[in-house]
Amino acid sequence: MTLARNRSMPDFAVLPVLNYRDVRAAVAWLGRAFGARERLRIGEHRAQLLIGEGAFIIAAFHGMGLGAPDAPRHSIMVRVDNVDAHLARAAEFGARILAKATDFPYGERQYTALDFSGRAWTFSETIADVDPRAWGGDLR
């Protein structure tokens, strides 16, 4: 798979999403302790970080619609070529669809599902190359 270019997304196919109660504190600590570098700041609720030859996302601990008290502390984002076909296949095999495929202003079409053991996955298809400043992102 060759990923379509989108300046609003890191250039990697698999992106762990780690939930923290304080995104800014997490970004600062992960930078100092592990050498992560902030790539993109999205308000106070989200950030993309680079580390080594990879990237990951820090998100506010909001439960991804599952209810904050027992919400997962992590999920996985995977970039795919055709999110609608991917969603159909996932549903066919019993994935619980939490959020249907939706186009977002940052140039991605995404859906979120739970796997058979309750882990959250978001699948994302690039539909446009969007400058993060166009939707309020702060490229670092």
Steps between C-alpha positions, in 0.01 A plus 500: 500500500627844412363763734350812348671816623313716750687768692247458782610139565834339585645297211451162670241225451454405867466762773448413866264742675581542869247667728616729781306722737736793429620504138743790544666336804525169311662666197752679722587190702525268198730751333731532799501134602480317167610758243162529325458814290166670453405507131153653519302659784123482479370734766551371850332164431726328247856490362701300250849401611798359314746261660779316324364373169137510615216713625218483750209714615424635846130561568301633791358220714141536383403139456456515122126497560522200730463681833805649667516308833592167343606620156796338327833673553607429145376418154652444158460712188572329169512678167332302219432549128119462510333562833148411380605156373699451821197586715280257306748218553543580870123503554466171312737337748324641805687820582281735703491826305517795742525780244396462137728615218511880505693761302698741719633848414858382553482289183419159644197271480487287815296247692553346844421145610556265790668167436382169650666579834386861532809681369433817303632543146463801270553449128586803291509564124668814368256686274692829470835656579404769753726756664434462876468879534182480286312326783677643806799266537836642604780333302817504713 
